[in-house]
Amino acid sequence: MTAEAASRGSVSVSVPTDGGAGGAPAIRVSGVSLSYGSVDAVADVSFDVRPGEFVSLIGPSGCGKSSALRLIGGLLTPDRGTVSVAGSVVVGPRPQDVAFVFQDLALYPWRSALRNVEVALEFAGAPRAGRREQAAACLRAVGLADAAQRFPHQLSGGMQQRVAIARALVSKAPVLLLDEPFAALDELSRTRIGEQLTALLEEQGKTVVSVTHNLSEAVYLSDRVIVMSPRPGTIKDVVVVDLDRPRRPSLLRTPEFHRLTDRLSALLFDDDAVRS
């Protein structure tokens, strides 16, 4: 589908499935359907994510966005179709390849920030020697070097979020899955952490798939935004975010930014007047 067709919001969508200019895709979702008993969650969903690309999934509540994310991470198994990461079909969790950051941060309250990050290395079977240093380096990268010995209850919501991000980054997994990790944060914290996160991800070359309900967040962070239909979730359209990087908060005030958020809003609400 052409970029012009995508901007008009055509329901018939052809999502790139050739891996783009970079060759083989980092993630390939091919003809995937999933049901929970008699409830169809997603239906015949296909899309690729290129290496180093940041893709967001948006859509109404219950449309299967989080299910799609869990299928990529191997936490769910599709009824039909396949999911591949790094060219290999996903049949279960692959922590060496895929890291998660969930809305429920799941920090251990009895562990300091440093040891919460270090636990990811423990689960991965990393040698004890060097684990503490690697965890400390990731905390420094997210600006929490001075909070390493604090416990979760001593940290603000934004600081806890950065601990969870550091824990995901320390694993060295090339794919990062984000399931509404910023939902509990205020707009200022969301923007600041988003700016910091994208800089880190670009530096490390991570491939990211993020689920969000926040259209501004989707545009600010993403290279492409996949818009899903109401349940059962299908791909309604794909919007390319043709904004330069690195991105700064000043971008939020530009006409180009508002053009893209308006397009996403139009697609979600089937507002042809706005979409055109």
PLY file of the C-alpha trace (Angstrom):
ply
format ascii 1.0
element vertex 276
property float x
property float y
property float z
element edge 275
property int vertex1
property int vertex2
end_header
0.00 0.00 0.00
1.29 3.46 -0.80
1.92 6.08 1.87
-0.91 8.11 0.33
-3.31 5.21 0.71
-2.18 4.68 4.27
-2.88 8.30 5.09
-6.44 7.92 3.80
-7.05 5.03 6.16
-7.99 2.31 3.68
-9.33 -0.76 5.45
-7.55 -3.11 3.05
-4.02 -3.00 4.41
-0.85 -4.58 3.13
1.77 -4.37 5.87
5.41 -4.73 4.75
6.44 -8.38 4.94
9.81 -8.33 3.26
11.85 -6.96 6.14
12.34 -3.61 4.40
15.65 -2.33 3.19
17.46 -3.95 6.09
16.82 -7.50 4.85
15.19 -10.11 7.06
12.71 -8.75 9.63
13.48 -8.85 13.33
9.86 -9.89 13.98
7.37 -11.51 11.60
3.73 -12.07 12.52
2.11 -14.14 9.78
-1.62 -14.93 9.55
-2.03 -15.11 13.32
-5.39 -15.75 14.99
-6.06 -16.31 18.69
-9.19 -17.05 20.68
-9.93 -17.29 24.39
-12.60 -19.97 24.45
-15.49 -18.59 22.40
-14.01 -15.07 22.26
-11.90 -14.22 19.23
-9.05 -11.93 20.28
-7.12 -11.42 17.02
-7.95 -12.59 13.52
-5.52 -13.15 10.63
-2.98 -10.52 11.70
0.23 -10.14 9.71
3.02 -7.59 10.01
6.80 -7.31 10.08
9.03 -5.20 12.28
12.40 -4.28 10.85
15.61 -4.44 12.92
15.97 -1.32 15.02
12.42 -0.15 14.29
10.00 1.17 16.92
6.40 0.08 16.14
3.36 0.91 18.28
0.04 -0.93 18.35
-3.04 1.15 19.07
-6.75 0.37 19.03
-9.85 0.21 21.23
-9.79 -1.66 24.52
-10.09 -5.41 24.03
-8.93 -5.38 20.40
-6.06 -7.81 21.03
-3.10 -5.43 21.24
-1.67 -6.99 24.40
-2.45 -10.48 23.07
-0.39 -9.69 19.97
2.47 -8.57 22.18
2.33 -11.76 24.24
2.29 -13.85 21.09
5.53 -12.18 19.99
7.04 -12.84 23.41
6.02 -16.49 23.45
3.69 -16.07 26.43
0.75 -17.16 24.26
0.50 -19.65 21.38
-1.54 -18.74 18.29
-4.44 -20.92 17.19
-3.40 -20.30 13.59
-0.41 -18.69 11.93
3.13 -18.22 13.14
5.29 -15.67 14.93
9.03 -15.52 14.26
11.79 -13.60 16.01
15.22 -13.39 14.37
14.06 -15.89 11.73
13.06 -18.57 14.24
9.46 -19.55 15.00
8.44 -18.62 18.54
7.23 -21.63 20.55
7.72 -20.24 24.06
9.42 -17.45 26.03
12.89 -16.54 24.75
14.46 -14.22 27.33
17.74 -14.18 25.45
15.95 -12.60 22.48
12.95 -10.77 23.95
12.59 -8.55 27.04
9.33 -7.15 28.46
8.31 -4.01 30.31
4.71 -4.25 31.57
2.35 -1.68 33.06
2.57 -3.74 36.25
6.28 -3.23 36.81
6.62 -6.30 39.07
9.55 -4.91 41.05
10.53 -7.00 44.07
9.77 -4.83 47.13
12.48 -6.50 49.22
15.20 -5.79 46.65
16.97 -2.49 46.07
16.79 -0.82 42.66
20.21 -2.26 41.84
19.25 -5.79 42.80
15.93 -5.51 40.93
17.93 -4.84 37.78
20.44 -7.56 38.61
17.69 -10.19 38.89
17.30 -10.21 35.10
20.90 -11.38 34.80
20.34 -14.02 37.47
17.33 -15.44 35.58
19.37 -15.46 32.37
22.08 -17.51 34.09
24.75 -14.85 33.70
27.92 -15.49 35.71
27.90 -13.89 39.15
31.11 -12.02 38.39
30.22 -8.78 36.69
26.45 -8.89 37.28
26.49 -6.07 39.79
28.59 -3.88 37.50
26.30 -4.49 34.53
23.22 -3.66 36.59
24.85 -0.48 37.92
25.75 0.59 34.38
22.12 0.24 33.26
20.89 2.25 36.23
23.37 4.97 35.31
22.06 4.89 31.74
18.53 5.69 32.94
19.74 8.37 35.36
19.32 6.44 38.61
22.91 5.94 39.78
22.13 7.81 43.00
19.07 5.63 43.72
20.75 2.23 43.38
20.31 1.29 47.03
16.75 2.56 47.42
13.82 0.16 47.62
10.76 0.46 45.34
8.63 2.13 48.03
11.27 4.85 48.28
11.03 5.66 44.56
8.53 7.78 42.64
6.41 6.18 39.92
8.70 7.54 37.23
11.78 6.24 39.00
10.23 2.81 39.39
9.48 2.87 35.66
13.12 3.60 34.90
14.21 0.70 37.11
11.94 -1.59 35.07
13.42 -0.23 31.84
16.97 -0.74 33.15
16.06 -4.33 34.04
14.86 -4.93 30.48
17.92 -3.30 28.94
20.45 -5.20 31.06
19.36 -8.49 29.50
20.89 -7.46 26.13
17.87 -8.97 24.34
17.62 -7.35 20.88
13.79 -7.14 21.02
11.92 -5.10 23.64
8.16 -5.38 24.17
6.36 -2.57 26.03
2.81 -3.07 27.30
1.50 0.36 28.34
4.45 0.91 30.68
3.81 4.66 31.00
0.06 4.50 31.62
0.31 5.40 35.32
2.59 8.41 34.75
1.69 12.06 34.32
2.22 13.66 30.91
5.49 15.38 31.86
7.04 12.18 33.25
5.77 10.21 30.26
7.44 12.61 27.82
10.73 12.80 29.72
11.04 9.03 30.09
10.01 8.53 26.46
12.75 10.89 25.30
15.32 9.11 27.46
14.13 5.67 26.37
14.27 6.39 22.65
17.81 7.76 22.96
18.90 4.58 24.76
17.15 2.29 22.29
18.68 4.04 19.30
22.11 3.79 20.89
21.64 0.05 21.48
19.84 -0.69 18.20
16.85 -2.33 19.90
13.76 -3.43 18.00
10.64 -2.35 19.89
6.93 -3.16 19.78
4.83 -1.06 22.13
1.15 -1.16 23.10
-0.39 2.16 24.09
-3.70 4.00 24.28
-1.94 7.36 24.14
-1.83 8.72 20.58
0.76 11.39 21.36
3.02 8.76 22.88
2.59 6.53 19.82
3.61 9.33 17.45
6.44 10.63 19.63
8.13 7.25 20.03
7.36 5.33 16.85
8.58 4.83 13.31
5.23 3.25 12.40
1.89 2.94 14.17
-0.33 -0.08 13.52
-4.01 0.69 14.08
-6.15 -2.29 15.10
-9.90 -2.73 14.72
-12.34 -3.64 17.50
-12.38 -7.30 18.56
-11.53 -9.56 16.92
-8.49 -7.43 16.27
-7.37 -7.06 12.69
-5.00 -4.51 11.18
-7.08 -1.53 10.11
-4.26 0.64 8.85
-0.59 1.55 9.27
0.66 5.11 9.69
4.28 5.96 8.96
5.70 8.53 11.39
7.88 10.56 9.04
9.46 12.76 11.71
13.19 13.22 12.14
15.13 11.77 15.04
16.32 12.50 17.65
12.95 13.74 18.91
12.59 16.42 21.55
9.56 17.62 23.55
9.33 20.69 21.30
8.09 18.30 18.60
4.79 18.04 20.48
3.94 21.61 19.49
4.54 21.27 15.74
1.86 21.07 13.02
3.43 17.85 11.70
3.00 16.17 15.08
-0.64 17.23 15.33
-1.28 16.10 11.76
-0.22 12.58 12.68
-2.12 12.42 15.98
-5.24 13.69 14.17
-4.83 10.96 11.56
-4.64 8.29 14.25
-7.67 9.73 16.01
-9.60 9.74 12.75
-8.75 6.09 12.13
-9.85 5.07 15.62
-13.13 6.94 15.38
-13.73 6.42 11.63
-13.82 10.17 11.17
-13.47 10.61 7.42
-13.60 14.38 7.66
-10.54 14.54 9.87
-8.72 11.70 8.08
-8.98 13.39 4.71
0 1
1 2
2 3
3 4
4 5
5 6
6 7
7 8
8 9
9 10
10 11
11 12
12 13
13 14
14 15
15 16
16 17
17 18
18 19
19 20
20 21
21 22
22 23
23 24
24 25
25 26
26 27
27 28
28 29
29 30
30 31
31 32
32 33
33 34
34 35
35 36
36 37
37 38
38 39
39 40
40 41
41 42
42 43
43 44
44 45
45 46
46 47
47 48
48 49
49 50
50 51
51 52
52 53
53 54
54 55
55 56
56 57
57 58
58 59
59 60
60 61
61 62
62 63
63 64
64 65
65 66
66 67
67 68
68 69
69 70
70 71
71 72
72 73
73 74
74 75
75 76
76 77
77 78
78 79
79 80
80 81
81 82
82 83
83 84
84 85
85 86
86 87
87 88
88 89
89 90
90 91
91 92
92 93
93 94
94 95
95 96
96 97
97 98
98 99
99 100
100 101
101 102
102 103
103 104
104 105
105 106
106 107
107 108
108 109
109 110
110 111
111 112
112 113
113 114
114 115
115 116
116 117
117 118
118 119
119 120
120 121
121 122
122 123
123 124
124 125
125 126
126 127
127 128
128 129
129 130
130 131
131 132
132 133
133 134
134 135
135 136
136 137
137 138
138 139
139 140
140 141
141 142
142 143
143 144
144 145
145 146
146 147
147 148
148 149
149 150
150 151
151 152
152 153
153 154
154 155
155 156
156 157
157 158
158 159
159 160
160 161
161 162
162 163
163 164
164 165
165 166
166 167
167 168
168 169
169 170
170 171
171 172
172 173
173 174
174 175
175 176
176 177
177 178
178 179
179 180
180 181
181 182
182 183
183 184
184 185
185 186
186 187
187 188
188 189
189 190
190 191
191 192
192 193
193 194
194 195
195 196
196 197
197 198
198 199
199 200
200 201
201 202
202 203
203 204
204 205
205 206
206 207
207 208
208 209
209 210
210 211
211 212
212 213
213 214
214 215
215 216
216 217
217 218
218 219
219 220
220 221
221 222
222 223
223 224
224 225
225 226
226 227
227 228
228 229
229 230
230 231
231 232
232 233
233 234
234 235
235 236
236 237
237 238
238 239
239 240
240 241
241 242
242 243
243 244
244 245
245 246
246 247
247 248
248 249
249 250
250 251
251 252
252 253
253 254
254 255
255 256
256 257
257 258
258 259
259 260
260 261
261 262
262 263
263 264
264 265
265 266
266 267
267 268
268 269
269 270
270 271
271 272
272 273
273 274
274 275
